[in-house]
Amino acid sequence: PSQLAIQVWDYDRMGTDDFIGETVIDLEDRWYHNMWQDIGFKHPQGSLQLWVDILTPAQAALYEPVNIEPPPPQKFEIRVVIWRSEGVTDRDMNTMNDLFVKAWMEGTKPQTTDTHWRCSTGKGSWNYRLKFTVQMPMKPEYGRLTIQLWDKDLAKWNDLIGESQLDLYKWIHKAFHEKRTVRPFKEQNTGTKGGFLAQNEEDESSDDEDDDNEGDHGPDLENNNNEQHKPLLDTKKKKLHSKLKKKITNVLKKVKRRKQTLTPDERQRRKAEKESNDKDEAFQSILVNDSDWLEMRYTNREGISESMLGPELCGKLACFVCCAGCLSFMALFGASIMSTLTFYQQLQNQKDKL
């Protein structure tokens, strides 16, 4: 009667159920011996986790049954904000990358940011938010966020620059059980700061306790030290407070003086001048001078090409254009130049003979 038999079966809708395995727990032996006992069967078919309480009816009435059922499945939204990148290596010949970020959670569709075109310093900027929907409970391997940095190319395939993975399972698990929004980076920073402050407070409290214990041996010395140090600390605080107060009062005095010097007529006049200046600036910003357009379109072509192609590729292209121009000039006018030089040489020879 003191043996508890536990069987695991495979439920079948059609036909009979299949027996998987059985284990027997001797409750009387467990009651008097707190050591682990062997099951006895040498070919286990798996493991079963269970909770067994041995209570008298009076004790059982005092405790409410514990609900060990797992929480129902719940969906969560993971929001990732891609801000910027630094120190990215060059992948193109023109030392200018077209950067974009691709990210996904395991089992979800990848998402990409917009492209930062013509990034020449390796510092890409996006400020782009990605959203991923996951469902808990999940396997730990599905709680990983994969982030990839790519270089976009229009003429050929895109180049993968780097990849990294973030394990977010513990944070998703925390949000699932605590039923709240979790910010991993913020909670990590506050946790480390809190731990540091708590440690400092403990150190200070321990120092205070040590000072108290030391004061039993020399109360006069302790009082003298406190009397010497307290005025110094107080004067520092007073000096700092007085400096801040002086700065604030000076600023307030300046503001008050400016307000006092303005008469109502002067205020109206300055207000009218400000409105007219704002209108003129707005009108001038719309009607741009033609010379500015010409300067941007014709005289600033080198700056535009350098910003579009990059300084290195722009220099190579300029050298290529110069060489091609020289070769074209020689091909077009080389024969006529040589014939002209030959004609002048013949004339010079005839003059020398005469």
C-alpha positions as CSV (number, residue, x, y, z in Angstrom):
1,P,0.0,0.0,0.0
2,S,3.0,2.4,0.5
3,Q,4.2,2.0,-3.1
4,L,3.3,4.6,-5.7
5,A,3.3,3.3,-9.3
6,I,3.6,5.9,-12.1
7,Q,3.1,4.9,-15.7
8,V,3.6,6.8,-18.9
9,W,1.4,5.9,-21.9
10,D,1.1,7.1,-25.5
11,Y,-2.4,8.2,-26.3
12,D,-3.8,6.9,-29.6
13,R,-7.1,8.1,-31.1
14,M,-7.4,4.9,-33.1
15,G,-6.7,1.6,-31.4
16,T,-5.3,0.9,-28.0
17,D,-2.9,3.1,-26.1
18,D,0.8,2.2,-26.1
19,F,2.6,1.6,-22.8
20,I,6.0,3.5,-22.6
21,G,7.3,2.9,-19.2
22,E,6.6,2.6,-15.4
23,T,8.4,3.5,-12.2
24,V,7.5,2.5,-8.6
25,I,8.2,4.8,-5.7
26,D,8.3,3.3,-2.2
27,L,6.8,6.1,-0.1
28,E,7.5,4.4,3.2
29,D,11.2,4.0,2.3
30,R,11.3,7.6,1.2
31,W,9.7,8.7,4.4
32,Y,12.4,7.2,6.6
33,H,15.4,7.5,4.3
34,N,16.2,10.8,2.5
35,M,18.7,9.2,0.1
36,W,18.1,8.6,-3.6
37,Q,16.9,5.2,-4.6
38,D,17.5,3.3,-7.8
39,I,14.4,2.7,-10.0
40,G,15.3,-0.9,-10.6
41,F,14.7,-1.1,-14.3
42,K,17.8,-1.1,-16.5
43,H,16.3,0.1,-19.8
44,P,14.8,3.6,-19.2
45,Q,12.6,5.1,-21.9
46,G,13.1,8.7,-20.8
47,S,12.7,10.9,-17.7
48,L,9.7,12.2,-15.9
49,Q,9.7,15.3,-13.6
50,L,7.1,15.2,-10.8
51,W,6.4,16.6,-7.4
52,V,5.4,14.3,-4.5
53,D,4.2,15.7,-1.1
54,I,3.6,13.2,1.8
55,L,1.3,14.9,4.3
56,T,-1.2,13.9,6.9
57,P,-4.8,15.0,6.2
58,A,-4.5,17.7,8.9
59,Q,-1.4,19.1,7.3
60,A,-2.8,18.9,3.8
61,A,-5.8,21.0,4.9
62,L,-3.4,23.8,6.0
63,Y,-1.7,24.2,2.6
64,E,-3.5,25.1,-0.6
65,P,-2.7,23.1,-3.7
66,V,0.1,24.7,-5.7
67,N,-0.7,25.4,-9.3
68,I,2.3,24.1,-11.2
69,E,0.7,24.5,-14.6
70,P,3.0,26.6,-16.9
71,P,1.6,29.9,-18.1
72,P,-0.3,30.0,-21.4
73,P,1.6,30.8,-24.6
74,Q,2.1,34.5,-25.1
75,K,3.4,36.6,-28.0
76,F,6.0,39.3,-27.5
77,E,7.3,42.0,-29.8
78,I,11.1,42.6,-29.9
79,R,12.0,46.1,-31.0
80,V,15.5,46.8,-32.1
81,V,16.7,50.3,-33.0
82,I,19.7,50.4,-35.3
83,W,21.5,53.7,-34.7
84,R,24.9,53.9,-36.2
85,S,28.2,52.1,-37.0
86,E,31.8,53.0,-36.5
87,G,35.1,51.7,-37.8
88,V,33.7,49.8,-40.8
89,T,36.3,48.5,-43.2
90,D,36.2,49.4,-46.9
91,R,34.8,46.9,-49.4
92,D,34.8,48.9,-52.6
93,M,37.6,50.4,-54.8
94,N,36.4,53.9,-54.2
95,T,36.7,53.5,-50.4
96,M,33.0,54.4,-50.0
97,N,30.5,51.8,-48.8
98,D,26.7,51.7,-49.2
99,L,25.9,50.2,-45.8
100,F,22.7,48.6,-44.6
101,V,21.9,46.2,-41.7
102,K,20.0,42.9,-41.9
103,A,18.6,41.4,-38.7
104,W,16.3,38.5,-37.7
105,M,15.3,36.3,-34.8
106,E,15.6,32.5,-35.3
107,G,12.6,31.3,-37.1
108,T,11.4,34.7,-38.3
109,K,11.8,36.6,-41.6
110,P,14.9,38.8,-42.0
111,Q,14.4,42.5,-42.0
112,T,16.7,45.2,-43.4
113,T,17.2,48.9,-42.7
114,D,17.5,51.6,-45.4
115,T,20.9,52.1,-47.1
116,H,23.4,54.7,-46.0
117,W,24.8,55.6,-49.4
118,R,28.3,56.8,-50.1
119,C,29.6,56.3,-46.5
120,S,33.3,57.3,-46.7
121,T,34.3,57.4,-43.0
122,G,32.9,54.0,-41.9
123,K,30.4,55.7,-39.7
124,G,26.9,54.7,-41.0
125,S,23.8,56.3,-39.6
126,W,20.3,54.8,-39.8
127,N,18.1,55.4,-36.7
128,Y,15.9,52.6,-38.0
129,R,13.6,50.4,-35.9
130,L,13.0,46.7,-36.6
131,K,10.1,44.7,-35.0
132,F,10.1,40.9,-34.5
133,T,7.2,38.9,-33.1
134,V,8.1,35.8,-31.0
135,Q,6.0,33.4,-28.9
136,M,6.8,32.1,-25.4
137,P,7.5,29.4,-24.3
138,M,10.2,28.8,-26.9
139,K,13.5,26.8,-27.2
140,P,16.6,28.7,-26.1
141,E,18.2,28.5,-29.5
142,Y,15.2,30.5,-30.9
143,G,15.9,33.5,-28.7
144,R,19.0,34.6,-30.6
145,L,19.1,37.9,-32.5
146,T,21.4,37.8,-35.6
147,I,22.7,41.1,-36.9
148,Q,24.6,41.4,-40.2
149,L,26.2,44.5,-41.8
150,W,26.2,44.5,-45.6
151,D,27.7,46.6,-48.4
152,K,25.1,47.2,-51.1
153,D,26.3,46.9,-54.7
154,L,24.1,47.7,-57.8
155,A,26.3,46.1,-60.4
156,K,27.1,42.8,-58.5
157,W,26.1,40.9,-55.4
158,N,26.1,42.5,-52.0
159,D,29.2,42.0,-49.8
160,L,28.9,40.8,-46.2
161,I,31.1,42.9,-43.9
162,G,30.4,41.3,-40.5
163,E,27.9,39.3,-38.3
164,S,27.1,39.1,-34.7
165,Q,24.5,37.3,-32.4
166,L,22.8,38.5,-29.3
167,D,21.3,35.9,-26.9
168,L,18.0,37.5,-25.8
169,Y,16.4,34.3,-24.4
170,K,16.9,35.2,-20.7
171,W,15.3,38.7,-21.3
172,I,12.4,37.2,-23.2
173,H,12.0,34.6,-20.4
174,K,12.1,37.4,-17.8
175,A,9.4,39.4,-19.6
176,F,7.3,36.2,-20.0
177,H,7.3,35.4,-16.3
178,E,7.3,38.9,-14.9
179,K,4.7,40.1,-17.4
180,R,6.3,43.5,-18.1
181,T,8.4,45.3,-20.7
182,V,12.1,44.6,-20.5
183,R,14.9,46.8,-21.7
184,P,18.1,44.7,-21.6
185,F,20.8,47.4,-22.0
186,K,19.0,49.8,-19.6
187,E,18.5,47.2,-16.9
188,Q,22.1,46.0,-17.3
189,N,23.4,49.6,-16.8
190,T,21.1,50.3,-13.8
191,G,22.0,46.9,-12.3
192,T,25.8,47.5,-12.4
193,K,25.3,51.0,-11.1
194,G,23.1,49.8,-8.3
195,G,25.5,47.1,-7.4
196,F,28.4,49.6,-7.3
197,L,26.4,52.0,-5.2
198,A,25.3,49.2,-2.9
199,Q,28.9,48.0,-2.5
200,N,30.0,51.6,-1.8
201,E,27.3,52.0,0.8
202,E,28.3,48.7,2.4
203,D,31.9,49.8,2.5
204,E,30.9,53.1,4.0
205,S,28.8,51.4,6.6
206,S,31.6,49.0,7.4
207,D,33.9,51.9,7.7
208,D,31.5,53.6,10.0
209,E,31.3,50.5,12.2
210,D,35.1,50.3,12.3
211,D,35.2,53.9,13.3
212,D,32.7,53.3,16.1
213,N,34.7,50.3,17.3
214,E,37.9,52.3,17.2
215,G,36.2,55.1,19.1
216,D,35.8,53.0,22.1
217,H,39.6,53.0,22.6
218,G,40.1,56.7,22.0
219,P,36.9,58.8,22.2
220,D,38.8,62.1,22.5
221,L,40.8,61.5,19.4
222,E,37.7,60.6,17.4
223,N,35.9,63.7,18.5
224,N,38.9,65.8,17.6
225,N,39.1,64.3,14.1
226,N,35.4,64.8,13.5
227,E,35.6,68.4,14.6
228,Q,38.6,69.0,12.3
229,H,37.1,67.4,9.2
230,K,33.5,68.6,9.4
231,P,34.2,72.3,9.0
232,L,36.3,71.6,5.9
233,L,33.5,69.7,4.3
234,D,30.9,72.2,5.3
235,T,33.0,75.1,4.0
236,K,33.5,73.4,0.6
237,K,29.7,72.9,0.3
238,K,29.1,76.4,1.3
239,K,31.7,77.8,-1.2
240,L,30.2,75.7,-4.0
241,H,26.7,76.8,-3.1
242,S,27.7,80.4,-2.9
243,K,29.4,80.3,-6.3
244,L,26.3,78.8,-7.9
245,K,24.1,81.3,-6.3
246,K,26.3,84.2,-7.5
247,K,26.2,82.9,-11.1
248,I,22.5,82.5,-11.0
249,T,22.0,86.0,-9.5
250,N,24.3,87.5,-12.1
251,V,22.3,85.9,-14.9
252,L,19.1,87.0,-13.4
253,K,20.4,90.6,-12.9
254,K,21.4,90.7,-16.6
255,V,18.0,89.5,-17.7
256,K,16.3,92.0,-15.4
257,R,18.4,94.8,-16.7
258,R,17.7,94.1,-20.3
259,K,14.0,93.9,-19.6
260,Q,14.1,97.2,-17.7
261,T,15.9,99.1,-20.5
262,L,13.3,98.2,-23.1
263,T,10.4,100.7,-23.4
264,P,7.1,99.8,-25.0
265,D,7.9,101.8,-28.2
266,E,11.3,100.1,-28.4
267,R,9.7,96.7,-28.1
268,Q,7.2,97.4,-30.9
269,R,10.0,98.8,-33.1
270,R,12.3,95.7,-32.5
271,K,9.4,93.4,-33.0
272,A,8.6,95.0,-36.4
273,E,12.3,94.9,-37.4
274,K,12.5,91.2,-36.5
275,E,9.3,90.3,-38.5
276,S,10.7,92.2,-41.6
277,N,14.1,90.5,-41.3
278,D,12.4,87.1,-41.1
279,K,10.3,87.9,-44.2
280,D,13.4,89.0,-46.1
281,E,15.4,85.9,-45.1
282,A,12.5,83.7,-46.1
283,F,12.1,85.5,-49.4
284,Q,15.8,85.3,-50.2
285,S,15.9,81.6,-49.4
286,I,13.2,81.0,-52.0
287,L,14.7,83.3,-54.7
288,V,18.2,82.1,-55.1
289,N,20.6,84.2,-57.1
290,D,21.5,82.8,-60.6
291,S,25.2,83.1,-59.9
292,D,24.9,80.6,-57.0
293,W,23.2,78.1,-59.3
294,L,25.9,78.6,-62.0
295,E,28.6,78.2,-59.4
296,M,27.1,75.0,-58.1
297,R,26.5,73.6,-61.6
298,Y,29.7,74.5,-63.4
299,T,32.5,75.7,-61.1
300,N,31.9,73.2,-58.4
301,R,31.9,70.0,-60.5
302,E,35.1,68.7,-58.9
303,G,33.6,68.9,-55.4
304,I,30.4,67.1,-56.5
305,S,32.3,64.4,-58.3
306,E,34.6,63.9,-55.3
307,S,31.7,63.6,-52.9
308,M,30.0,61.1,-55.2
309,L,32.9,58.9,-56.3
310,G,35.3,59.3,-53.4
311,P,38.7,61.1,-53.3
312,E,40.8,58.1,-54.3
313,L,38.6,57.0,-57.2
314,C,38.2,60.6,-58.3
315,G,42.0,61.0,-58.5
316,K,42.4,57.9,-60.5
317,L,39.6,58.9,-62.8
318,A,41.2,62.3,-63.3
319,C,44.6,60.7,-64.2
320,F,42.8,58.4,-66.7
321,V,41.0,61.3,-68.3
322,C,44.2,63.3,-68.7
323,C,46.1,60.3,-70.2
324,A,43.2,59.6,-72.5
325,G,43.0,63.3,-73.6
326,C,46.8,63.3,-74.3
327,L,46.5,60.1,-76.4
328,S,43.5,61.4,-78.3
329,F,45.2,64.7,-79.0
330,M,48.3,62.9,-80.3
331,A,46.2,60.6,-82.4
332,L,44.2,63.4,-84.0
333,F,46.9,66.1,-84.4
334,G,50.1,64.1,-84.3
335,A,50.3,63.5,-88.1
336,S,49.7,67.2,-88.9
337,I,52.2,68.3,-86.3
338,M,54.9,66.0,-87.6
339,S,54.3,67.1,-91.2
340,T,54.5,70.7,-90.2
341,L,57.7,70.1,-88.4
342,T,59.1,68.2,-91.4
343,F,58.2,71.1,-93.7
344,Y,59.9,73.7,-91.6
345,Q,63.0,71.4,-91.4
346,Q,63.1,71.2,-95.2
347,L,62.8,75.0,-95.5
348,Q,65.6,75.4,-93.0
349,N,67.8,73.0,-95.0
350,Q,67.2,74.9,-98.3
351,K,68.1,78.2,-96.7
352,D,71.4,76.7,-95.4
353,K,72.3,75.5,-98.9
354,L,71.7,78.9,-100.4
